[in-house]
Amino acid sequence: DIGDLSAVPAVVSREAYRILQEALTNAIRHGRGPVRLTAAVRDDELCLEVTNPGTRNKAKNGGTNGGTNGGTGGGGRGVNGMRERVRLLRGDLHAGPHEGGWKVTARLPLRSSP
C-alpha cells in the first residue's frame, strides 16, 4: 500500500528508497510467501513497513539467517545499514520477528535539523 508521498523531501525519499530496497531484499532472500509493503505520510513522518510471513532459512544456532538485530545469525549488514540511514535522518527503526515472520518499520521525519 502506497499513500501520497508528494510531501516527502528528496533526501528523505532517497534514504527511504534504500531502506525499502534492503528490507525487500532481505524479505525475498530469507522469507517465504508474499511480502507486504506500506509507505505513507503520517504526522510529519514518512512511515515505512515491510512484513513477510516467515523465514525460509534457519541458522545453526536456531535463529534465522540474515536481518538480525545484532545477533549472531546470518552475519549480514542489512539491518545495520538501514539503522544507520534512519539514524542520520533522526528517525526510528524497528526490525525483528513478528507473528512467525519478520517486520521492518521505519519512521523518518520529513523535517530534520542537523
Kinemage of the C-alpha trace (Angstrom):
@kinemage 1
@onewidth
@group {chain A} dominant
@subgroup {mainchain}
@vectorlist {calphas} color= white
{ca asp a 1} P 0.000 0.000 0.000
{ca ile a 2} L 1.492 3.309 -1.059
{ca gly a 3} L -0.036 6.601 0.042
{ca asp a 4} L 0.537 10.105 -1.349
{ca leu a 5} L 4.268 10.749 -0.989
{ca ser a 6} L 4.406 14.136 -2.737
{ca ala a 7} L 5.326 15.942 0.533
{ca val a 8} L 8.457 13.825 1.061
{ca pro a 9} L 11.709 15.812 0.614
{ca ala a 10} L 14.275 14.417 -1.835
{ca val a 11} L 16.816 13.446 0.852
{ca val a 12} L 14.185 11.514 2.814
{ca ser a 13} L 12.863 9.918 -0.368
{ca arg a 14} L 16.339 8.740 -1.379
{ca glu a 15} L 17.083 7.185 2.015
{ca ala a 16} L 13.599 5.643 2.183
{ca tyr a 17} L 14.225 4.047 -1.209
{ca arg a 18} L 17.459 2.472 0.051
{ca ile a 19} L 15.823 1.290 3.287
{ca leu a 20} L 12.960 -0.312 1.369
{ca gln a 21} L 15.405 -1.826 -1.112
{ca glu a 22} L 17.304 -3.541 1.699
{ca ala a 23} L 14.170 -4.610 3.584
{ca leu a 24} L 12.655 -6.119 0.424
{ca thr a 25} L 15.930 -7.829 -0.490
{ca asn a 26} L 16.057 -9.417 2.966
{ca ala a 27} L 12.400 -10.458 2.764
{ca ile a 28} L 12.941 -12.141 -0.611
{ca arg a 29} L 16.257 -13.709 0.356
{ca his a 30} L 15.278 -15.002 3.794
{ca gly a 31} L 11.483 -15.114 3.818
{ca arg a 32} L 8.771 -17.084 2.152
{ca gly a 33} L 5.385 -16.160 0.801
{ca pro a 34} L 4.126 -12.696 -0.053
{ca val a 35} L 5.738 -9.506 1.190
{ca arg a 36} L 3.612 -6.569 2.309
{ca leu a 37} L 4.952 -3.040 1.868
{ca thr a 38} L 3.313 0.078 3.268
{ca ala a 39} L 4.550 3.648 2.769
{ca ala a 40} L 2.557 6.668 3.934
{ca val a 41} L 2.997 10.153 5.353
{ca arg a 42} L 1.542 10.465 8.864
{ca asp a 43} L 2.058 13.297 11.349
{ca asp a 44} L 5.054 14.872 9.545
{ca glu a 45} L 6.789 11.494 9.176
{ca leu a 46} L 7.248 9.033 6.364
{ca cys a 47} L 6.203 5.660 7.754
{ca leu a 48} L 7.556 2.541 6.057
{ca glu a 49} L 6.676 -1.047 6.850
{ca val a 50} L 7.802 -4.295 5.223
{ca thr a 51} L 6.377 -7.555 6.553
{ca asn a 52} L 6.801 -11.139 5.415
{ca pro a 53} L 5.079 -14.195 6.866
{ca gly a 54} L 8.016 -16.417 7.727
{ca thr a 55} L 11.603 -17.388 7.237
{ca arg a 56} L 12.955 -19.891 4.775
{ca asn a 57} L 16.469 -20.421 6.191
{ca lys a 58} L 17.493 -21.419 9.697
{ca ala a 59} L 20.891 -20.618 11.178
{ca lys a 60} L 22.894 -23.282 13.012
{ca asn a 61} L 22.059 -21.659 16.346
{ca gly a 62} L 18.323 -21.987 15.657
{ca gly a 63} L 17.838 -18.331 14.743
{ca thr a 64} L 17.052 -17.060 11.284
{ca asn a 65} L 19.705 -16.175 8.767
{ca gly a 66} L 20.215 -12.514 7.964
{ca gly a 67} L 18.444 -9.426 9.195
{ca thr a 68} L 19.248 -9.799 12.864
{ca asn a 69} L 19.213 -7.049 15.448
{ca gly a 70} L 22.894 -7.516 16.192
{ca gly a 71} L 22.619 -11.246 16.890
{ca thr a 72} L 24.883 -13.930 15.527
{ca gly a 73} L 22.707 -15.372 12.737
{ca gly a 74} L 23.492 -14.722 9.054
{ca gly a 75} L 26.282 -12.158 9.508
{ca gly a 76} L 24.742 -9.685 7.050
{ca arg a 77} L 24.908 -5.920 7.374
{ca gly a 78} L 21.442 -5.090 6.025
{ca val a 79} L 19.669 -4.150 9.242
{ca asn a 80} L 22.679 -2.196 10.500
{ca gly a 81} L 22.778 -0.280 7.203
{ca met a 82} L 19.078 0.536 7.497
{ca arg a 83} L 19.582 1.565 11.118
{ca glu a 84} L 22.388 3.960 10.127
{ca arg a 85} L 20.322 5.586 7.360
{ca val a 86} L 17.418 6.095 9.770
{ca arg a 87} L 19.735 7.473 12.474
{ca leu a 88} L 21.153 10.076 10.075
{ca leu a 89} L 17.622 11.333 9.448
{ca arg a 90} L 16.829 11.242 13.185
{ca gly a 91} L 14.133 8.653 12.718
{ca asp a 92} L 13.240 5.328 14.314
{ca leu a 93} L 13.744 1.782 13.019
{ca his a 94} L 12.430 -1.478 14.410
{ca ala a 95} L 13.367 -4.763 12.755
{ca gly a 96} L 12.637 -8.151 14.190
{ca pro a 97} L 10.422 -11.193 14.478
{ca his a 98} L 6.713 -10.614 14.046
{ca glu a 99} L 3.962 -13.247 14.163
{ca gly a 100} L 6.252 -16.015 12.919
{ca gly a 101} L 7.783 -13.821 10.243
{ca trp a 102} L 9.824 -10.631 10.095
{ca lys a 103} L 8.849 -6.971 10.180
{ca val a 104} L 10.789 -3.788 9.447
{ca thr a 105} L 9.220 -0.482 10.455
{ca ala a 106} L 10.914 2.869 9.829
{ca arg a 107} L 9.666 6.328 10.735
{ca leu a 108} L 11.515 9.162 9.006
{ca pro a 109} L 10.799 12.789 9.936
{ca leu a 110} L 10.022 14.980 6.931
{ca arg a 111} L 11.852 17.869 8.593
{ca ser a 112} L 15.176 17.222 10.219
{ca ser a 113} L 17.766 19.530 11.692
{ca pro a 114} L 21.476 18.653 11.518
